[in-house]
Amino acid sequence: MELQPLRRRDAGEWSRLRLANEDWLSPWEPTNGVPWADRHTPAAYRAMRRVVARRARSGASLPFAVRVEGRLAGQVTLDNIVRGALRSGYLGYWIDRSVAGRGMASLAVALVCDHAFGEVGLHRVEADIRPENRPSQQLVERLGFRREGLLRRYLDIDGDWRDHYSYALLAEDLPGGVLAHWRHRIPG
């Protein structure tokens, strides 16, 4: 598994992957009046990538493509990064259904968190997850995130205002790092 910047040439691969994963991903995606197929064209990728790249240059976002065995398999983004007294960001991620359950998303999130707490200098990473999304809750819990509360009717997701559990991880929660914590928990 590798983390890389989002590349311009990934447009076709991203489009095919998102279209193939519609049933897997759409329940967790923000509401949008545009049909899934129209939102996931190569042109839509290029537009999204331009916005994300601009946000990354300003320091407001850290977007990463997840690659497994050389092919695009998902994305992890730390977004809405705030500096100053807060030094925080919001975690978002998705993974191709064909590689789910193999630890790739956990590994990618752990690496991004270690980068955020280390080189980037953040103090807090937050992940807001729907109560129905137990696999995502388990992922962040395995990585040391703590549930801090319920955000009622927090985001317009999949056609309705949805509750979310708020999870957070602080830099001092895992002094040895998120990746080391995750590896220590893996049986074997």
Summary of the structure (lengths in Angstrom):
residues: 188
radius of gyration: 16.1
end to end distance: 19.3
largest distance: 46.4
contacts: 539
relative contact order: 0.14
helix: 41%
strand: 32%
